[in-house]
Amino acid sequence: MRAPLSWLREYAAFADDLDGRSLAEKMVRAGLEVETVETAGADVIGPLVIGRVKSFVDEQHTNGKTIRWCQVDVGAHNPAPEEGTSDSGFRGIVCGAANFAVDDLVVVALPGAVLRGAVLPGDGAIAARKTYGHISDGMICSSAELGLGAENDGIIVLPDIDDAGRPVLVGQDAAPVLLLRDDVLDIAVTPDRGYCWSMRGLAREAAQADWVAFTDPVDRPVPAETAAGYPVTRQSSDCPLFVALTVTGVDPTRPSPRWLRRRVQLAGMRPISLAVDITNYVMLETGQPLHSYDADRLRGGIVVRPAMAGEKLVTLDDVERDLDPADLVIADESGPIGLAGVMGGATTELSSGTRTIVIEAAHFDAMSVARSSRRHKLSSEASKRFERGVDPGASYAAAHRVAALLAELAGGTVSGAETVSGFVPEMPTTTMLAELAGQILGTVVETEIVRVKLELIGCRLGGRGDLLRITPPTWRPDLRDPYDYVEEVGRLVGLDRIKPVIPPAPVGRGLTRSQRTRRAIHSAVQVAGFVELLSFPFLSADELDRMGVPAGDSRRRLVRLANPLSETSPYLRTTLLLGLCAAAARNSSRGLTDLALYEAGLVFRAKEDAPAAPRPGVDRRPSPAELAAIKAALPEQPRHLAALLAGEWLPAGWQGKATAAGWQQAVVFVETAARAVGVQVQRTAAENAPWHPGRCAEISIKGTGRPVGHAGELHPQVCQAFGLPARASAAEIDLDALVDAAPPGGSVAPISPFPVAKEDVALIVDADVPVAVVEEALRAGGGELCESVRLFDVYVGPQIGEGRKSLAFALRFRAPDRTLTEADAAAARDVAVAAAAETTGARQRTE
């Protein structure tokens, strides 16, 4: 929300010397996030004065352009006439515009001025320059050149009397006349503070922060119901209040005064026409969205009702929208004429011929507006406010404020007959002990201070002694709980006065086993050279198609979001690889082709036939049955660990050629993660998209055979589909399964003090026998003495026969209670080889 300081001053009695930055510091201490303080008009530097056109000559030049050679009176800034000449003593200025006449008042930038918003040589610097055969001694300015917006196609022509009723004098500083300079605070309003989407709300907060008086622009309460004005019927509880006023005799040709256009512009909106600017102005002032109807285009009375099936509405942005029965609409006898709280319809919009206006100031349910806004992908200034909470008590005053401005500025007449349909919803009363504020905030807060602070924000207080009965004002629907009031007291007392105290950690507690295990895995893979990233947890079905995931795969059990950030990715992710692929493609497109990325995070897979989740209220704790039903409806959410590699694993250098990143590193990634938590894994050949069918390994927990994931080289079609470097490799495992398989903390195997006995064997097996099967057979045959089995060579050649391969293993034997002799080691080796021969048909290679 953008708030000009001059506008805030109308309601808060700030000191004259208070500037925007000083006020911003005070508002930040009061709990509002002021993002920036912009000095409007700062791009205009130097002499900018009022001039009067005394004469001009139109000149046609050879380039086809017609210019005006003007003589402009700038008062005390006129050059002194040279003696003995017929010089008029006025400024000679070349101007390309033609929307002014002799005796018009214009804005002149004199030499030495800098207009950074103008397209001029020298960064907008104005100087006396020769152009079109004349020395142009200044520049007659347009609105765009001064950063005031494109109000018209030509230069600014001023009236003889300004908006405050003062005469505009030749030679005076133009900035005050143009309302050029102002401090504008840009405030990030949190969703629970909808009242701060208005000058009224921000001025109240600013007045409290600066300890000055506040004047509320909402100066009249909502009266009892009356139907004397334009007929209105409410057929939905989502509209508890509807105010309608009629203004006749409006002059549609009158322009918006400069003060009105400038304030609307500084607040971030575009001036359009007088009637529209007035409704926008009052919305910005009070926070109450308003709408104006051309009374001559209405057909019968106004009805607030749910949309009917098949109804359509052309909104003010000229888009035809198919309405949903859940939409709340404003209608007349012709059908829908507006989407309640979001945007009006084109059939009743104001035009250049509108002379009678019906003003709407209504209150709509926040959730109803939010759902319609999202359903139609239509966010407006009105919907932003209704979604965050609008003060229903401001509706009547805002409608009268619009009517009064239409009467004052557009020459209209306010009808004495008005319609007030409905009422202001009653605010909930809360009982609270005054001492609760001090207990929660951790500092002493007297009862009287609590009372003063709560009254300051508009609360009505009752009760006796320390027991307070609090009713919030209508603009604070967020205050419903005692702790909401404690937060308000703390904010107004000053959070900087509350001493921060870190609570002591309970004895004997710390990280859980799962947390310690995951941290160990992260540390290990990072030390191995992998870089962690975090990606958005969303995907599209098309991405799974490009990855080659078959129908029926668990990764196809998608959970669709009701309100996705992007309609192109409406599902929660079922795999981490898509985020890694997107990151790798983005890096590769920027020349970073050597990649070793990893991510750990949740994936989401829908349960088959999952029940609908209940939606308990927020005013109580859900019951155990409700919690169980919610849990049953949630999707499966295992935590996964994934990596993607591309390019070079080790660069070329003096030590030798580069080592390409491939399936080996993908497998090592998984083994590194497993080894970090004391888990042994085994690999078997497998086929699983998106991996290459001949270069994919299924990873499982050794001893249990439980599969946890896959690693290997990605399919070439997948690399092409996602823009990845050729032969990129990846791994993805179930991190929760790995953590569950980790031995409990503290179970450390004893280290034998006796030396290791080393034995190497080479076994010849059929080419299709997996290495992991041979390794496991050797380990099982070696028994308790076998400490490790490691493959160190694979050989294929004519010496061992076609369709065969030679596998060389390093066996390590150690006893816990003695030094093994050569005979002991040889015997253990022979038993291991015999077990491998029995299991896989291996024979020991002797040559």
C-alpha positions in Angstrom: 0.0 0.0 0.0 1.4 3.4 -1.1 0.7 6.3 1.3 1.6 9.9 0.4 2.7 11.7 3.6 0.6 14.8 2.6 -2.5 12.6 2.6 -1.8 11.0 5.9 -1.4 14.5 7.4 -5.1 15.2 6.8 -6.0 12.7 9.5 -2.9 12.6 11.8 -1.6 15.9 13.4 2.1 15.4 12.6 4.7 18.1 13.3 5.4 20.2 10.2 9.0 19.1 10.2 8.2 15.3 10.2 9.5 13.7 7.0 8.7 10.4 5.4 11.8 8.5 6.6 11.3 9.6 10.3 7.7 8.5 10.2 8.7 5.2 8.5 11.1 4.4 11.4 8.3 5.0 13.9 5.8 2.8 12.0 8.4 0.0 11.7 8.7 0.1 15.5 4.9 -0.2 15.7 5.0 -3.4 13.7 4.4 -2.2 10.1 6.8 -3.1 7.4 7.7 0.0 5.5 9.6 -1.3 2.4 10.7 2.0 0.9 10.2 5.7 1.2 10.0 7.3 -2.2 10.5 11.0 -2.7 8.0 11.8 -5.5 9.2 14.6 -7.8 12.9 13.9 -6.9 13.7 13.4 -10.6 12.9 17.1 -11.2 15.8 19.2 -10.1 16.4 22.9 -10.5 14.3 25.9 -11.6 10.7 24.9 -12.6 8.5 28.0 -12.8 5.1 29.2 -14.1 5.1 31.0 -17.4 2.5 32.7 -19.5 2.6 32.4 -23.3 2.7 35.9 -24.7 2.9 35.0 -28.4 4.0 32.2 -30.8 4.7 31.6 -34.5 4.0 28.3 -36.2 6.9 27.2 -38.4 6.9 24.4 -40.9 10.3 22.8 -41.4 11.9 20.7 -44.1 11.7 17.5 -42.0 7.9 17.8 -42.1 7.6 18.9 -38.4 5.7 22.0 -37.3 7.1 23.8 -34.3 6.1 26.8 -32.4 8.6 29.6 -31.7 7.1 31.0 -28.4 7.7 34.1 -26.3 7.0 33.1 -22.7 6.8 35.5 -19.7 8.4 33.9 -16.7 8.3 37.0 -14.5 11.5 37.6 -12.5 13.2 34.9 -14.5 13.0 36.8 -17.8 16.3 37.8 -19.3 17.1 41.5 -19.2 16.5 43.1 -22.6 19.6 44.2 -24.5 20.0 48.0 -24.9 19.2 49.4 -28.3 17.3 46.3 -29.4 13.6 45.5 -29.8 14.0 42.4 -27.6 10.7 41.7 -25.7 12.5 40.6 -22.6 10.6 37.3 -22.6 12.1 33.8 -22.9 12.2 32.4 -26.4 11.3 28.7 -26.4 10.8 26.2 -29.2 7.9 23.8 -28.5 6.6 20.9 -30.6 3.1 20.8 -28.9 0.0 22.7 -30.2 -2.5 22.3 -27.3 -2.0 25.8 -25.9 -3.0 29.3 -26.8 -1.7 32.8 -26.2 -2.2 33.9 -22.5 -2.2 30.3 -21.3 -0.3 29.4 -18.1 2.3 26.7 -18.7 5.1 25.1 -16.8 8.7 26.1 -17.9 11.9 24.3 -17.0 14.6 26.9 -17.1 18.3 26.3 -18.1 20.0 24.4 -15.3 17.0 22.2 -14.5 17.3 18.4 -14.8 14.3 16.3 -15.8 15.5 12.7 -15.4 12.1 11.4 -16.6 12.4 13.2 -19.9 14.1 11.9 -23.1 16.7 14.6 -23.4 20.5 14.7 -24.1 22.8 15.0 -21.0 20.6 12.9 -18.7 17.7 15.3 -18.9 19.7 18.5 -18.4 18.0 21.7 -19.7 20.2 24.3 -21.4 19.9 27.1 -23.9 20.3 25.2 -27.2 20.1 26.1 -30.8 17.3 24.1 -32.6 15.2 24.8 -35.7 17.1 28.0 -36.3 16.4 29.5 -32.8 18.1 29.5 -29.4 15.5 27.7 -27.2 16.0 29.2 -23.7 14.2 26.5 -21.7 11.5 23.9 -22.1 7.7 24.0 -21.9 6.8 20.8 -20.0 4.3 18.0 -20.4 3.0 15.8 -17.5 5.1 12.8 -18.7 8.3 14.8 -18.7 7.7 15.7 -15.0 6.8 12.2 -13.9 3.1 13.1 -13.4 1.8 10.5 -15.8 0.4 11.0 -19.3 -2.5 13.2 -18.5 -2.8 14.5 -22.1 -1.0 14.4 -25.4 0.5 17.8 -25.0 2.0 20.2 -22.5 0.4 21.2 -19.1 -2.0 24.1 -19.3 -2.8 25.5 -15.9 -5.9 27.5 -14.7 -5.5 31.0 -13.2 -6.6 29.7 -9.8 -5.2 26.5 -8.2 -7.0 23.8 -6.3 -6.7 25.7 -3.0 -8.3 28.8 -4.5 -5.0 30.8 -4.7 -4.0 32.7 -7.9 -1.3 31.1 -10.0 1.4 33.7 -10.5 3.8 34.1 -13.4 7.4 33.3 -12.3 6.4 31.3 -9.1 7.8 27.9 -8.3 5.6 25.4 -10.2 6.2 22.4 -7.8 3.6 23.4 -5.2 1.0 24.2 -7.9 1.6 20.8 -9.5 1.7 19.0 -6.2 4.9 17.6 -7.6 6.9 16.7 -4.4 5.8 14.4 -1.7 7.1 11.6 0.5 5.4 8.3 -0.3 5.7 5.3 2.1 5.4 1.9 0.4 4.1 -0.5 3.1 3.9 -4.3 2.9 0.5 -5.0 4.6 0.2 -8.4 6.2 -3.0 -10.3 5.5 -4.3 -9.9 9.1 -4.2 -6.1 8.8 -6.7 -5.4 6.1 -7.6 -2.1 7.7 -4.1 -0.8 6.7 -5.1 -1.0 3.0 -6.4 2.6 3.5 -5.2 6.0 4.4 -7.6 5.9 7.3 -6.0 2.7 8.8 -2.4 3.8 8.1 -3.0 7.3 9.5 -4.4 5.7 12.7 -1.3 3.5 13.0 1.0 6.5 12.2 -0.7 8.7 14.7 -0.3 6.1 17.4 3.3 5.6 16.5 4.0 9.3 16.6 1.7 10.0 19.7 -0.4 12.6 17.9 -4.1 13.1 17.5 -6.0 11.2 14.8 -9.1 12.4 13.0 -11.3 9.6 11.6 -12.6 10.4 8.0 -15.4 7.9 8.7 -17.6 10.4 10.5 -21.1 8.7 10.6 -22.4 5.4 11.8 -24.5 3.0 9.7 -28.2 3.9 10.4 -31.2 1.6 10.7 -32.5 -0.1 7.6 -34.4 2.0 5.0 -35.6 1.3 1.5 -36.4 4.8 0.4 -33.6 5.0 -2.2 -32.8 2.7 -5.2 -34.4 -0.7 -4.6 -32.0 -3.4 -3.3 -32.7 -7.0 -2.4 -30.2 -9.3 -0.6 -30.6 -13.0 -1.2 -27.4 -14.2 0.3 -25.8 -14.1 3.8 -22.5 -13.4 2.1 -23.7 -9.8 1.8 -24.8 -8.6 5.3 -24.9 -4.9 4.3 -25.7 -2.9 1.1 -25.9 0.9 0.9 -27.2 2.6 -2.2 -27.2 6.4 -2.8 -28.3 8.3 -5.9 -26.7 11.4 -7.4 -28.4 13.2 -10.2 -27.4 16.0 -12.6 -23.7 14.9 -12.8 -21.7 16.8 -15.4 -19.7 14.0 -17.2 -17.4 16.5 -19.0 -15.8 17.9 -15.9 -12.2 16.8 -15.4 -10.8 15.5 -12.1 -9.0 18.3 -10.2 -5.2 18.1 -10.0 -5.2 17.3 -6.3 -7.5 14.3 -6.9 -5.5 12.9 -9.8 -2.2 13.4 -8.0 -3.3 11.6 -4.9 -4.7 8.7 -6.8 -1.5 8.5 -8.8 0.8 8.6 -5.8 -1.2 5.9 -4.2 -0.5 3.6 -7.2 -3.6 3.9 -9.3 -4.2 5.4 -12.7 -6.5 8.4 -13.0 -9.4 7.7 -15.4 -12.3 10.1 -15.2 -13.9 12.2 -12.5 -16.6 9.8 -11.3 -14.2 6.8 -11.3 -11.4 8.8 -9.7 -13.7 9.8 -6.9 -14.7 6.2 -6.1 -11.1 5.1 -6.2 -10.1 8.1 -4.0 -12.7 7.2 -1.3 -11.7 3.6 -1.4 -8.1 4.5 -0.8 -9.1 6.9 1.9 -11.5 4.7 3.9 -10.6 1.2 2.7 -14.2 0.6 1.5 -14.4 -0.6 -2.1 -17.2 1.2 -4.0 -18.9 0.9 -7.3 -20.9 3.4 -9.4 -23.7 2.4 -11.8 -25.1 4.4 -14.6 -28.7 4.6 -13.4 -30.1 5.0 -16.9 -28.6 1.6 -17.8 -29.9 -0.3 -14.8 -33.0 -2.5 -15.5 -35.1 -2.7 -12.4 -33.9 -3.1 -8.8 -30.5 -4.4 -7.7 -30.4 -8.0 -6.4 -27.5 -9.6 -4.6 -27.7 -13.3 -5.2 -25.7 -16.4 -6.1 -25.1 -16.8 -9.9 -27.3 -19.2 -11.8 -25.9 -22.1 -13.8 -25.0 -21.0 -17.4 -25.0 -17.2 -16.6 -22.3 -15.1 -18.1 -20.9 -11.6 -17.3 -18.8 -9.2 -19.3 -16.6 -7.5 -16.7 -15.2 -4.0 -16.9 -12.0 -5.4 -18.5 -14.1 -6.5 -21.5 -13.7 -10.2 -20.7 -16.8 -12.5 -20.9 -16.8 -14.8 -17.9 -18.7 -18.0 -17.3 -20.2 -17.7 -13.8 -20.2 -20.5 -11.2 -23.2 -21.1 -8.9 -20.7 -20.4 -6.0 -20.1 -16.9 -7.3 -21.9 -14.0 -5.6 -23.2 -11.5 -8.2 -24.9 -8.2 -8.4 -27.8 -8.4 -10.8 -30.8 -6.5 -12.1 -33.7 -7.7 -14.3 -31.3 -8.1 -17.3 -29.1 -10.6 -15.3 -25.7 -10.2 -13.6 -24.2 -6.7 -13.7 -21.2 -7.3 -11.4 -19.1 -9.9 -9.7 -19.6 -9.0 -6.0 -16.5 -7.6 -4.4 -14.3 -8.2 -7.4 -15.3 -6.2 -10.5 -18.4 -4.5 -12.0 -20.0 -5.4 -15.3 -19.7 -3.5 -18.6 -23.4 -3.2 -19.2 -23.9 -0.6 -16.4 -20.5 1.1 -16.4 -20.2 4.9 -16.4 -19.8 6.6 -19.8 -19.3 10.1 -21.2 -23.1 10.5 -21.2 -23.7 9.4 -17.6 -25.7 12.0 -15.6 -27.4 9.9 -12.9 -25.2 7.7 -10.7 -26.2 5.0 -8.2 -23.4 4.5 -5.6 -22.9 1.0 -4.1 -21.1 0.6 -0.8 -21.6 -3.0 0.3 -19.9 -5.5 2.6 -19.1 -9.0 1.3 -17.8 -12.1 2.9 -14.0 -12.3 2.6 -14.0 -16.0 1.6 -16.7 -15.6 -1.0 -14.8 -12.8 -2.7 -11.5 -14.6 -2.4 -12.9 -17.8 -4.1 -14.5 -15.8 -6.9 -11.3 -13.9 -7.5 -9.2 -17.0 -7.7 -11.8 -18.9 -9.7 -11.8 -16.2 -12.4 -8.1 -15.4 -12.0 -9.2 -11.8 -11.5 -7.6 -9.8 -8.8 -8.7 -6.2 -8.3 -8.1 -3.4 -5.8 -11.6 -4.2 -4.4 -11.0 -7.9 -4.1 -7.6 -7.4 -2.4 -9.4 -5.4 0.3 -12.4 -7.6 0.8 -10.2 -10.7 1.0 -8.2 -9.1 3.9 -11.2 -7.7 5.7 -13.1 -4.5 5.1 -14.7 -2.4 7.9 -18.5 -2.7 7.4 -18.9 0.3 9.7 -17.3 2.5 7.0 -19.8 1.6 4.2 -22.4 4.3 4.9 -19.8 7.1 5.5 -17.9 6.1 2.3 -21.0 6.2 0.2 -21.8 9.7 1.4 -18.2 10.8 0.9 -18.5 9.8 -2.8 -21.8 11.5 -3.1 -20.5 14.7 -1.5 -17.5 14.8 -3.9 -19.7 14.2 -6.9 -21.9 17.1 -5.8 -18.9 19.3 -5.2 -16.7 18.4 -8.2 -19.2 17.2 -10.8 -22.1 19.5 -10.1 -24.5 16.7 -9.0 -27.3 16.7 -6.5 -27.5 14.1 -3.8 -30.9 12.5 -3.5 -32.3 12.6 0.0 -33.8 9.1 -0.4 -31.3 6.4 0.4 -31.2 2.6 0.8 -29.6 0.8 3.7 -30.2 -2.9 3.4 -28.8 -5.0 6.2 -26.7 -4.3 9.3 -23.1 -4.2 10.6 -22.2 -7.7 11.9 -21.7 -7.8 15.6 -18.1 -8.1 16.8 -17.2 -10.9 19.3 -16.5 -9.9 22.9 -13.5 -11.5 24.7 -12.8 -11.8 28.4 -9.1 -11.4 29.4 -7.1 -10.9 32.5 -5.0 -7.7 32.2 -2.0 -9.5 33.7 -1.9 -11.9 30.8 -0.1 -9.3 28.7 2.8 -9.1 31.1 2.9 -12.9 31.6 3.2 -13.6 27.8 5.4 -10.6 26.9 7.8 -11.3 29.8 7.8 -7.7 31.0 5.8 -5.6 33.4 2.7 -4.1 31.8 0.3 -2.3 34.2 -3.4 -2.8 33.9 -4.0 0.9 33.1 -1.4 0.7 30.2 -3.3 -2.4 28.9 -6.5 -0.4 29.0 -5.0 2.7 27.3 -3.4 0.7 24.5 -6.5 -1.3 23.7 -8.7 1.8 23.7 -6.2 3.5 21.4 -6.8 0.9 18.7 -10.6 1.4 19.0 -11.6 -1.4 21.4 -14.6 -1.0 23.8 -13.7 -2.1 27.3 -15.8 -3.3 30.2 -15.4 -5.4 33.2 -13.9 -4.6 36.6 -10.4 -4.6 37.9 -8.0 -6.9 36.1 -10.8 -8.8 34.3 -11.4 -7.0 31.0 -14.3 -7.5 28.6 -13.0 -6.4 25.2 -15.0 -5.8 22.1 -12.9 -5.0 19.0 -13.8 -2.2 16.5 -15.5 -3.2 13.3 -12.3 -2.7 11.3 -10.4 -5.3 13.4 -11.9 -8.7 12.6 -8.6 -10.3 13.4 -9.0 -9.7 17.1 -10.8 -12.8 18.5 -8.6 -14.3 21.1 -6.9 -13.0 24.3 -3.5 -13.6 22.7 -4.5 -11.4 19.8 -4.9 -8.5 22.3 -1.6 -9.4 24.0 0.1 -9.1 20.6 -1.5 -5.6 20.1 -0.4 -4.5 23.6 3.1 -5.7 22.9 3.3 -4.0 19.6 2.1 -0.6 21.0 4.2 -0.8 24.1 7.2 -1.4 21.8 8.7 -4.8 21.1 12.1 -3.2 21.5 11.3 -2.8 25.2 10.8 -6.5 25.7 14.0 -8.2 26.7 14.8 -11.2 24.6 15.3 -14.3 26.6 16.3 -17.6 25.1 14.6 -20.4 27.0 17.0 -23.0 28.4 17.0 -26.4 26.6 15.5 -29.2 28.6 18.2 -31.5 30.1 18.8 -34.6 28.0 17.2 -33.5 24.8 18.6 -32.4 21.5 18.4 -33.6 18.0 16.3 -36.7 17.3 17.9 -39.8 15.9 16.3 -39.1 12.5 17.7 -35.5 12.6 21.2 -36.7 13.5 21.1 -39.3 10.8 19.9 -36.9 8.1 22.6 -34.4 9.1 25.2 -37.0 8.8 24.0 -37.9 5.3 24.0 -34.3 4.2 27.5 -33.7 5.5 28.8 -36.8 3.8 27.5 -36.1 0.3 28.6 -32.5 0.5 32.1 -33.5 1.4 31.9 -35.9 -1.6 31.4 -32.8 -3.9 27.7 -32.5 -4.3 25.9 -29.1 -4.0 22.5 -28.9 -2.3 19.6 -27.0 -3.9 16.0 -26.4 -3.0 13.3 -26.5 -5.7 9.6 -25.8 -5.8 7.6 -28.9 -4.9 5.3 -28.7 -7.9 5.1 -30.6 -11.2 2.8 -31.1 -14.3 1.6 -34.4 -15.8 3.5 -33.4 -19.0 6.8 -33.5 -17.1 6.1 -37.1 -16.0 5.3 -38.0 -19.7 8.7 -36.5 -20.8 10.4 -38.5 -18.1 8.8 -41.7 -19.4 7.0 -42.6 -16.2 4.6 -45.4 -17.2 0.9 -45.5 -16.3 0.3 -47.3 -12.9 3.7 -46.2 -11.5 3.4 -44.8 -7.9 4.8 -41.5 -9.2 1.5 -41.1 -11.2 -0.5 -40.9 -7.9 -0.8 -37.2 -8.1 -2.1 -34.7 -5.5 -3.7 -31.7 -7.2 -3.6 -28.4 -5.5 -6.8 -26.4 -5.1 -5.0 -23.1 -5.5 -1.7 -23.7 -7.4 0.9 -21.0 -7.8 0.9 -21.8 -11.5 -1.7 -23.7 -13.5 1.1 -25.2 -15.6 2.3 -27.1 -12.5 -0.8 -27.9 -10.4 0.4 -31.1 -8.7 2.6 -31.7 -5.7 5.8 -33.5 -6.8 6.2 -37.2 -6.6 9.9 -37.3 -7.5 12.8 -34.9 -6.8 14.4 -35.5 -10.2 12.2 -33.0 -12.0 13.5 -30.1 -9.8 17.0 -31.2 -10.4 16.5 -31.5 -14.1 15.1 -28.0 -14.3 18.1 -26.6 -12.3 20.6 -28.6 -14.4 19.0 -27.3 -17.6 19.1 -23.7 -16.4 22.7 -24.0 -15.4 23.7 -25.7 -18.6 22.0 -23.0 -20.7 24.3 -20.5 -19.0 27.4 -22.4 -19.7 27.7 -24.3 -16.3 27.9 -27.8 -17.6 29.9 -29.5 -14.9 27.2 -30.3 -12.3 26.9 -32.4 -9.2 23.6 -31.3 -7.6 21.5 -33.0 -4.9 18.3 -32.3 -3.0 16.5 -33.8 0.0 12.8 -33.2 0.6 9.3 -34.6 0.8 7.5 -36.1 -2.2 3.7 -36.6 -2.1 1.8 -39.6 -3.4 -2.0 -39.8 -3.2 -3.5 -42.7 -1.3 -6.0 -44.8 -3.3 -9.6 -44.3 -2.0 -8.5 -41.7 0.6 -11.4 -40.2 2.4 -12.1 -36.4 2.3 -10.5 -34.5 5.1 -12.7 -32.8 7.7 -12.4 -29.1 8.1 -12.7 -28.4 11.9 -13.1 -24.8 13.1 -10.2 -22.7 14.4 -12.0 -21.8 17.6 -11.2 -25.2 19.3 -8.7 -28.0 19.2 -9.7 -30.8 16.8 -10.9 -33.9 18.4 -8.8 -37.1 18.3 -11.3 -38.5 15.7 -10.9 -35.4 13.6 -7.1 -35.6 13.8 -7.2 -39.3 12.8 -9.5 -38.5 9.8 -7.2 -35.7 8.7 -4.2 -38.0 8.9 -6.0 -40.7 7.0 -6.8 -38.2 4.2 -3.3 -36.9 3.9 -1.2 -38.3 1.0 1.9 -40.4 1.6 4.8 -38.0 2.2 8.1 -39.9 2.3 11.4 -38.0 2.4 13.6 -38.6 -0.6 17.3 -37.9 -1.5 18.3 -37.4 -5.1 21.3 -36.3 -7.2 22.0 -35.3 -10.8 25.4 -35.3 -12.4 26.6 -34.0 -15.8 29.8 -32.9 -17.5 33.2 -33.6 -15.8 33.6 -35.0 -12.4 37.3 -34.2 -12.3 38.8 -31.7 -14.8 41.7 -32.3 -17.0 45.1 -31.2 -15.7 48.7 -32.1 -15.2 47.6 -35.3 -13.5 45.9 -36.5 -16.6 42.7 -36.5 -18.6 39.3 -35.4 -17.3 37.0 -37.8 -15.6 33.5 -37.7 -16.9 30.6 -37.7 -14.4 28.6 -40.8 -15.0 26.6 -43.6 -13.5 29.6 -44.6 -11.2 29.3 -41.3 -9.4 25.5 -41.6 -9.1 26.0 -45.0 -7.5 28.8 -43.7 -5.2 26.4 -40.9 -4.1 24.0 -43.4 -2.7 26.7 -45.6 -1.2 28.3 -42.5 0.4 24.9 -41.5 2.0 24.4 -45.1 3.2 28.0 -45.5 4.6 27.6 -42.2 6.5 24.9 -43.9 8.7 26.4 -47.4 8.9 24.1 -49.0 6.3 25.4 -51.4 3.6 23.6 -51.4 0.2 23.7 -53.7 -2.8 23.1 -53.1 -6.5 21.3 -55.1 -9.0 20.5 -54.4 -12.7 17.1 -53.0 -13.2 14.9 -51.0 -15.6 13.1 -48.0 -14.4 12.3 -44.7 -16.1 13.9 -42.2 -16.5 17.1 -44.2 -16.4 18.7 -45.9 -19.4 17.4 -49.5 -19.4 21.0 -51.0 -19.7 22.6 -48.6 -17.2 20.3 -48.6 -14.2 20.9 -50.1 -10.8 18.3 -50.8 -8.2 19.7 -50.0 -4.7 18.6 -52.2 -1.8 19.5 -52.6 1.8 22.0 -55.4 2.2 20.7 -58.2 4.4 17.1 -57.3 4.0 16.9 -56.9 0.3 14.5 -53.9 0.8 14.7 -51.7 -2.3 15.2 -48.0 -1.6 15.8 -46.4 -5.0 17.7 -46.4 -8.3 20.9 -44.9 -9.7 22.4 -44.8 -13.1 22.6 -43.0 -16.5 19.5 -41.1 -17.7 17.8 -42.2 -20.9 19.0 -40.1 -23.9 15.4 -39.2 -24.7 15.0 -37.8 -21.2 18.2 -35.7 -21.5 16.9 -34.3 -24.8 13.4 -33.6 -23.4 14.7 -31.7 -20.4 17.6 -29.9 -22.2 20.3 -31.8 -20.1 23.9 -32.5 -21.2 24.3 -35.9 -22.9 24.8 -38.9 -20.7 23.7 -37.1 -17.5 23.3 -39.4 -14.6 21.0 -39.4 -11.6 20.1 -41.2 -8.4 17.0 -41.1 -6.2 16.4 -43.1 -3.0 13.9 -43.2 -0.1 15.7 -41.3 2.6 13.3 -42.4 5.3 14.0 -46.0 4.5 17.7 -45.4 4.7 17.3 -43.7 8.1 15.1 -46.5 9.4 17.8 -49.0 8.4 20.6 -47.2 10.2 21.8 -48.9 13.4 20.7 -47.3 16.6 23.0 -44.7 18.0 25.8 -45.9 20.2 26.0 -49.4 18.7 29.6 -49.3 17.5 31.3 -52.5 16.4 34.5 -53.3 18.5 37.8 -52.8 16.7 40.1 -55.8 16.7 43.6 -55.2 17.9 44.9 -58.0 15.6 46.3 -57.4 12.1 44.3 -58.1 8.9 45.0 -60.9 6.5 44.8 -60.1 2.8 43.8 -62.5 0.1 43.0 -61.7 -3.6 40.9 -64.0 -5.8 39.9 -63.9 -9.5 36.7 -65.7 -10.4 35.4 -66.5 -13.9 31.6 -66.4 -14.2 29.0 -66.0 -17.0 28.7 -62.5 -18.3 25.1 -62.1 -17.1 25.9 -62.9 -13.5 25.6 -59.7 -11.3 28.8 -58.7 -9.5 26.7 -58.1 -6.3 25.6 -61.8 -6.3 29.2 -63.0 -6.5 30.3 -60.5 -3.8 27.5 -61.6 -1.4 28.4 -65.3 -1.9 32.0 -64.6 -1.1 31.0 -62.6 2.0 28.7 -65.3 3.2 31.3 -68.1 2.6 34.0 -66.1 4.5 31.9 -66.2 7.6 32.7 -64.1 10.7 36.3 -63.8 9.8 35.5 -61.9 6.5 35.8 -58.2 7.2 35.3 -56.9 3.7 35.0 -57.9 0.0 35.9 -55.3 -2.6 35.8 -55.7 -6.4 38.9 -54.1 -8.0 39.0 -55.5 -11.6 36.7 -56.8 -14.3 38.3 -58.5 -17.4 36.7 -59.7 -20.6 38.9 -61.4 -23.3 39.6 -64.5 -25.4 41.7 -66.0 -22.6 38.6 -66.7 -20.5 36.2 -67.6 -23.3 33.2 -65.9 -25.0 30.3 -64.9 -22.8 32.4 -65.0 -19.7 34.0 -62.4 -17.4 36.7 -62.4 -14.8 36.0 -60.6 -11.5 39.0 -59.9 -9.2 38.1 -59.3 -5.5 40.2 -58.2 -2.5 39.2 -60.2 0.6 40.1 -59.0 4.0 40.0 -61.4 7.0 40.5 -60.6 10.7 39.8 -62.4 13.9 38.7 -60.6 17.1 40.8 -62.7 19.4 44.0 -63.8 17.6 46.4 -63.2 14.7 45.4 -65.3 11.7 48.0 -67.5 10.2 48.5 -67.9 6.5 46.8 -71.3 6.7 43.8 -69.7 8.5 43.5 -67.0 5.8 43.9 -69.5 3.0 41.3 -71.8 4.4 38.8 -68.9 4.8 39.5 -67.9 1.2 38.9 -71.4 -0.1 35.6 -71.6 1.8 34.5 -68.3 0.3 35.5 -69.3 -3.2 33.6 -72.6 -2.8 30.5 -70.8 -1.7 30.7 -68.5 -4.7 31.2 -71.5 -7.0 28.1 -73.2 -5.5 25.9 -70.1 -5.8 27.0 -68.7 -9.1 28.9 -71.5 -10.9 32.2 -69.5 -10.6 35.6 -71.1 -11.0 38.8 -69.7 -9.8 41.1 -68.2 -12.4 44.6 -69.6 -12.0 46.5 -68.2 -15.1 
